[in-house]
Amino acid sequence: MAFSSPPFAGLNLAAGNNTPVKVLLALAPIAIPAAYMVYLQRSLARHTAASAVICPPDSLSSLATSSSSSSSELSLSDRDVFPSDVRHHPDQYVVARERVTSHAIPVASLRPEFISKKGNLSGLLDSYLSATLTAFSWTPQAIMMRRMVSGLEDAEAYRRTFDTEYLSACRYRPGDRVCGVYVVRSRSRSKGRVVLDFAPPEGWKGPVVEGVLIVGFDLEVAAARGRKNERESRSRSGSEGEGEVRFVNETVMWREKDGGKSTPLEGRVGRWLHTLMVRRLVVKGVQAVTGGR
């Protein structure tokens, strides 16, 4: 196709009539990162699923229902997640719960040490958690948190909890501190979950929210099977490479309804950005336990 005149004829960059170009250049620092983030979200959405509920207007029971696994026997109860005040007086709190899961992955695609005859499901939980936290430690949020040492009694010990070597060696037992502000509250091999409290060390001057992280996996079974067969299938999946596994990262935050500062998950933009980050962490965790397969 021949142009009757050059495509940019009439656009004099050297003259003063370059307002459109100036506008484009001014918008580029915003438009280009925004376009990349939209692309990243779409790419990550091909490998993950995400949902979120806010109470109110949702009910606290819907929060529990939305987070239940394919086997209700294996899901965490409200007692495992919420403090007693929130459970007993839900009308006095605003609760936000975000759940990001991987798509179902064949157990056979896990690294060999997790599907050998004596498959190490506890090791799978540690490896997945370590990979997601290591990925988090390189995010801008974590890098900023790592520098917030003013007022801390042992700044070096605090910084060390962000190190890859520390996170890889951690066994994620109750009381272990990781990425500065998270402390393992409990872990359950049978439920495939580790619960971490947001618990900054004494002297911390950064932002504080009340909440927990719930990280783990679900071994999926046929809905028609009974509970005994579900447990048997769970055991077989870990040792014989049968079934599918779905990895789970949940973030739960709560605040007092009157006077409490809104949590990051309550606003649409904050929730979108947080979900985008967690989707990426889930993908990184899956890559680590499957060897990138």
Contacts in CASP RR format, 6 or more apart in sequence:
PFRMAT RR
TARGET T0000
AUTHOR 0000-0000-0000
METHOD contacts of the structure
MODEL  1
MAFSSPPFAGLNLAAGNNTPVKVLLALAPIAIPAAYMVYLQRSLARHTAA
SAVICPPDSLSSLATSSSSSSSELSLSDRDVFPSDVRHHPDQYVVARERV
TSHAIPVASLRPEFISKKGNLSGLLDSYLSATLTAFSWTPQAIMMRRMVS
GLEDAEAYRRTFDTEYLSACRYRPGDRVCGVYVVRSRSRSKGRVVLDFAP
PEGWKGPVVEGVLIVGFDLEVAAARGRKNERESRSRSGSEGEGEVRFVNE
TVMWREKDGGKSTPLEGRVGRWLHTLMVRRLVVKGVQAVTGGR
11 17 0 8 1.000
11 18 0 8 1.000
11 20 0 8 1.000
11 21 0 8 1.000
12 18 0 8 1.000
13 21 0 8 1.000
37 276 0 8 1.000
40 276 0 8 1.000
40 280 0 8 1.000
41 272 0 8 1.000
41 276 0 8 1.000
41 279 0 8 1.000
44 276 0 8 1.000
44 279 0 8 1.000
44 280 0 8 1.000
44 283 0 8 1.000
45 279 0 8 1.000
47 102 0 8 1.000
47 103 0 8 1.000
47 279 0 8 1.000
47 282 0 8 1.000
47 283 0 8 1.000
47 286 0 8 1.000
48 100 0 8 1.000
48 101 0 8 1.000
48 102 0 8 1.000
48 103 0 8 1.000
48 279 0 8 1.000
48 282 0 8 1.000
48 283 0 8 1.000
49 100 0 8 1.000
49 101 0 8 1.000
49 103 0 8 1.000
50 98 0 8 1.000
50 99 0 8 1.000
50 100 0 8 1.000
50 101 0 8 1.000
50 275 0 8 1.000
50 278 0 8 1.000
50 279 0 8 1.000
51 66 0 8 1.000
51 98 0 8 1.000
51 99 0 8 1.000
52 96 0 8 1.000
52 97 0 8 1.000
52 98 0 8 1.000
52 99 0 8 1.000
52 265 0 8 1.000
52 271 0 8 1.000
52 275 0 8 1.000
53 62 0 8 1.000
53 63 0 8 1.000
53 66 0 8 1.000
53 96 0 8 1.000
53 97 0 8 1.000
54 94 0 8 1.000
54 95 0 8 1.000
54 96 0 8 1.000
54 97 0 8 1.000
54 265 0 8 1.000
54 266 0 8 1.000
55 62 0 8 1.000
55 63 0 8 1.000
55 90 0 8 1.000
55 93 0 8 1.000
55 94 0 8 1.000
55 95 0 8 1.000
55 96 0 8 1.000
55 97 0 8 1.000
56 94 0 8 1.000
60 78 0 8 1.000
60 90 0 8 1.000
60 95 0 8 1.000
63 95 0 8 1.000
63 97 0 8 1.000
63 252 0 8 1.000
64 77 0 8 1.000
64 78 0 8 1.000
66 97 0 8 1.000
66 99 0 8 1.000
67 75 0 8 1.000
67 76 0 8 1.000
67 97 0 8 1.000
67 99 0 8 1.000
67 214 0 8 1.000
67 250 0 8 1.000
68 75 0 8 1.000
69 75 0 8 1.000
69 218 0 8 1.000
69 248 0 8 1.000
70 218 0 8 1.000
70 220 0 8 1.000
70 221 0 8 1.000
70 223 0 8 1.000
70 246 0 8 1.000
71 218 0 8 1.000
71 220 0 8 1.000
71 221 0 8 1.000
71 230 0 8 1.000
73 227 0 8 1.000
73 230 0 8 1.000
74 190 0 8 1.000
74 191 0 8 1.000
74 192 0 8 1.000
74 218 0 8 1.000
74 230 0 8 1.000
74 234 0 8 1.000
75 191 0 8 1.000
76 188 0 8 1.000
76 191 0 8 1.000
76 193 0 8 1.000
76 195 0 8 1.000
76 214 0 8 1.000
78 87 0 8 1.000
79 87 0 8 1.000
80 186 0 8 1.000
80 195 0 8 1.000
81 195 0 8 1.000
81 212 0 8 1.000
81 214 0 8 1.000
81 252 0 8 1.000
82 95 0 8 1.000
82 252 0 8 1.000
82 254 0 8 1.000
85 92 0 8 1.000
85 93 0 8 1.000
86 93 0 8 1.000
86 95 0 8 1.000
86 254 0 8 1.000
91 257 0 8 1.000
92 256 0 8 1.000
92 257 0 8 1.000
92 258 0 8 1.000
93 254 0 8 1.000
93 255 0 8 1.000
93 256 0 8 1.000
93 257 0 8 1.000
94 254 0 8 1.000
94 255 0 8 1.000
94 256 0 8 1.000
94 257 0 8 1.000
94 260 0 8 1.000
94 262 0 8 1.000
94 263 0 8 1.000
94 266 0 8 1.000
95 252 0 8 1.000
95 253 0 8 1.000
95 254 0 8 1.000
96 252 0 8 1.000
96 253 0 8 1.000
96 254 0 8 1.000
96 263 0 8 1.000
96 265 0 8 1.000
96 266 0 8 1.000
96 271 0 8 1.000
97 250 0 8 1.000
97 251 0 8 1.000
97 252 0 8 1.000
97 253 0 8 1.000
97 265 0 8 1.000
98 250 0 8 1.000
98 251 0 8 1.000
98 252 0 8 1.000
98 265 0 8 1.000
98 271 0 8 1.000
98 274 0 8 1.000
98 275 0 8 1.000
98 278 0 8 1.000
99 248 0 8 1.000
99 249 0 8 1.000
99 250 0 8 1.000
100 248 0 8 1.000
100 249 0 8 1.000
100 250 0 8 1.000
100 275 0 8 1.000
100 278 0 8 1.000
100 279 0 8 1.000
100 282 0 8 1.000
101 246 0 8 1.000
101 247 0 8 1.000
101 248 0 8 1.000
101 249 0 8 1.000
101 282 0 8 1.000
102 246 0 8 1.000
102 247 0 8 1.000
102 248 0 8 1.000
102 282 0 8 1.000
102 283 0 8 1.000
102 286 0 8 1.000
103 246 0 8 1.000
104 220 0 8 1.000
104 244 0 8 1.000
104 245 0 8 1.000
104 246 0 8 1.000
105 244 0 8 1.000
105 245 0 8 1.000
105 246 0 8 1.000
105 247 0 8 1.000
105 286 0 8 1.000
105 290 0 8 1.000
106 241 0 8 1.000
106 243 0 8 1.000
106 244 0 8 1.000
106 245 0 8 1.000
107 115 0 8 1.000
107 219 0 8 1.000
107 237 0 8 1.000
107 238 0 8 1.000
107 241 0 8 1.000
107 242 0 8 1.000
107 243 0 8 1.000
107 244 0 8 1.000
107 245 0 8 1.000
108 115 0 8 1.000
108 241 0 8 1.000
108 242 0 8 1.000
108 243 0 8 1.000
109 290 0 8 1.000
109 293 0 8 1.000
110 124 0 8 1.000
110 241 0 8 1.000
110 245 0 8 1.000
110 289 0 8 1.000
110 290 0 8 1.000
111 127 0 8 1.000
111 289 0 8 1.000
111 290 0 8 1.000
111 291 0 8 1.000
113 119 0 8 1.000
113 120 0 8 1.000
113 123 0 8 1.000
114 120 0 8 1.000
114 121 0 8 1.000
114 123 0 8 1.000
114 124 0 8 1.000
114 127 0 8 1.000
114 238 0 8 1.000
114 289 0 8 1.000
115 238 0 8 1.000
115 239 0 8 1.000
115 240 0 8 1.000
115 241 0 8 1.000
116 239 0 8 1.000
117 239 0 8 1.000
117 240 0 8 1.000
118 239 0 8 1.000
119 238 0 8 1.000
119 239 0 8 1.000
121 189 0 8 1.000
121 192 0 8 1.000
121 238 0 8 1.000
122 189 0 8 1.000
124 217 0 8 1.000
124 289 0 8 1.000
125 172 0 8 1.000
125 187 0 8 1.000
125 189 0 8 1.000
125 192 0 8 1.000
125 193 0 8 1.000
125 194 0 8 1.000
125 216 0 8 1.000
125 217 0 8 1.000
126 170 0 8 1.000
126 171 0 8 1.000
126 172 0 8 1.000
127 288 0 8 1.000
127 289 0 8 1.000
128 215 0 8 1.000
128 216 0 8 1.000
128 217 0 8 1.000
128 247 0 8 1.000
128 285 0 8 1.000
128 286 0 8 1.000
128 288 0 8 1.000
128 289 0 8 1.000
129 172 0 8 1.000
129 194 0 8 1.000
129 215 0 8 1.000
129 216 0 8 1.000
130 167 0 8 1.000
130 168 0 8 1.000
130 170 0 8 1.000
130 172 0 8 1.000
130 288 0 8 1.000
131 284 0 8 1.000
131 285 0 8 1.000
131 287 0 8 1.000
131 288 0 8 1.000
131 289 0 8 1.000
132 215 0 8 1.000
132 249 0 8 1.000
132 281 0 8 1.000
132 282 0 8 1.000
132 284 0 8 1.000
132 285 0 8 1.000
133 167 0 8 1.000
133 178 0 8 1.000
133 179 0 8 1.000
133 182 0 8 1.000
134 164 0 8 1.000
134 167 0 8 1.000
134 168 0 8 1.000
134 284 0 8 1.000
135 280 0 8 1.000
135 281 0 8 1.000
135 284 0 8 1.000
135 285 0 8 1.000
136 142 0 8 1.000
136 179 0 8 1.000
136 277 0 8 1.000
136 281 0 8 1.000
137 146 0 8 1.000
137 162 0 8 1.000
137 163 0 8 1.000
137 164 0 8 1.000
137 167 0 8 1.000
137 179 0 8 1.000
139 277 0 8 1.000
141 277 0 8 1.000
142 162 0 8 1.000
142 179 0 8 1.000
145 162 0 8 1.000
145 179 0 8 1.000
145 180 0 8 1.000
145 181 0 8 1.000
145 206 0 8 1.000
146 159 0 8 1.000
146 162 0 8 1.000
146 180 0 8 1.000
148 204 0 8 1.000
148 205 0 8 1.000
148 206 0 8 1.000
149 155 0 8 1.000
149 158 0 8 1.000
149 159 0 8 1.000
150 205 0 8 1.000
151 203 0 8 1.000
151 204 0 8 1.000
151 205 0 8 1.000
152 158 0 8 1.000
152 201 0 8 1.000
152 202 0 8 1.000
152 203 0 8 1.000
152 204 0 8 1.000
153 201 0 8 1.000
153 202 0 8 1.000
153 203 0 8 1.000
158 180 0 8 1.000
158 201 0 8 1.000
160 166 0 8 1.000
161 167 0 8 1.000
161 177 0 8 1.000
161 178 0 8 1.000
161 179 0 8 1.000
161 180 0 8 1.000
162 179 0 8 1.000
162 180 0 8 1.000
166 178 0 8 1.000
167 178 0 8 1.000
167 179 0 8 1.000
170 176 0 8 1.000
170 178 0 8 1.000
172 178 0 8 1.000
172 184 0 8 1.000
172 187 0 8 1.000
172 194 0 8 1.000
173 184 0 8 1.000
173 187 0 8 1.000
174 184 0 8 1.000
174 185 0 8 1.000
174 186 0 8 1.000
174 187 0 8 1.000
175 183 0 8 1.000
175 184 0 8 1.000
175 185 0 8 1.000
176 183 0 8 1.000
176 184 0 8 1.000
177 183 0 8 1.000
177 184 0 8 1.000
177 199 0 8 1.000
177 201 0 8 1.000
178 184 0 8 1.000
178 196 0 8 1.000
180 200 0 8 1.000
180 201 0 8 1.000
181 198 0 8 1.000
181 199 0 8 1.000
181 200 0 8 1.000
181 201 0 8 1.000
181 204 0 8 1.000
182 196 0 8 1.000
182 197 0 8 1.000
182 198 0 8 1.000
182 199 0 8 1.000
182 213 0 8 1.000
183 196 0 8 1.000
183 197 0 8 1.000
183 199 0 8 1.000
184 194 0 8 1.000
184 195 0 8 1.000
184 196 0 8 1.000
184 197 0 8 1.000
185 195 0 8 1.000
185 196 0 8 1.000
185 197 0 8 1.000
185 212 0 8 1.000
186 194 0 8 1.000
186 195 0 8 1.000
187 193 0 8 1.000
187 194 0 8 1.000
187 195 0 8 1.000
192 216 0 8 1.000
192 217 0 8 1.000
192 218 0 8 1.000
193 214 0 8 1.000
193 215 0 8 1.000
193 216 0 8 1.000
193 248 0 8 1.000
194 214 0 8 1.000
194 215 0 8 1.000
194 216 0 8 1.000
195 212 0 8 1.000
195 213 0 8 1.000
195 214 0 8 1.000
196 212 0 8 1.000
196 213 0 8 1.000
196 214 0 8 1.000
196 215 0 8 1.000
197 211 0 8 1.000
197 212 0 8 1.000
198 208 0 8 1.000
198 209 0 8 1.000
198 210 0 8 1.000
198 211 0 8 1.000
198 212 0 8 1.000
198 213 0 8 1.000
200 206 0 8 1.000
200 208 0 8 1.000
209 253 0 8 1.000
209 255 0 8 1.000
209 263 0 8 1.000
209 264 0 8 1.000
210 253 0 8 1.000
210 254 0 8 1.000
210 255 0 8 1.000
211 251 0 8 1.000
211 252 0 8 1.000
211 253 0 8 1.000
211 254 0 8 1.000
212 251 0 8 1.000
212 252 0 8 1.000
213 249 0 8 1.000
213 250 0 8 1.000
213 251 0 8 1.000
213 252 0 8 1.000
214 248 0 8 1.000
214 249 0 8 1.000
214 250 0 8 1.000
214 251 0 8 1.000
214 252 0 8 1.000
215 248 0 8 1.000
215 249 0 8 1.000
215 250 0 8 1.000
216 247 0 8 1.000
216 248 0 8 1.000
216 249 0 8 1.000
217 245 0 8 1.000
217 246 0 8 1.000
217 247 0 8 1.000
217 248 0 8 1.000
218 245 0 8 1.000
218 246 0 8 1.000
218 248 0 8 1.000
219 233 0 8 1.000
219 234 0 8 1.000
219 237 0 8 1.000
219 238 0 8 1.000
219 243 0 8 1.000
219 244 0 8 1.000
219 245 0 8 1.000
220 243 0 8 1.000
220 244 0 8 1.000
220 245 0 8 1.000
220 246 0 8 1.000
221 229 0 8 1.000
221 230 0 8 1.000
221 233 0 8 1.000
221 234 0 8 1.000
221 243 0 8 1.000
222 233 0 8 1.000
225 233 0 8 1.000
233 242 0 8 1.000
233 243 0 8 1.000
236 242 0 8 1.000
237 243 0 8 1.000
237 244 0 8 1.000
237 245 0 8 1.000
247 282 0 8 1.000
247 285 0 8 1.000
247 286 0 8 1.000
247 289 0 8 1.000
249 278 0 8 1.000
249 281 0 8 1.000
249 282 0 8 1.000
251 265 0 8 1.000
251 274 0 8 1.000
251 278 0 8 1.000
253 263 0 8 1.000
253 264 0 8 1.000
253 265 0 8 1.000
254 263 0 8 1.000
255 261 0 8 1.000
255 262 0 8 1.000
255 263 0 8 1.000
264 270 0 8 1.000
264 271 0 8 1.000
264 274 0 8 1.000
265 271 0 8 1.000
265 274 0 8 1.000
286 292 0 8 1.000
END
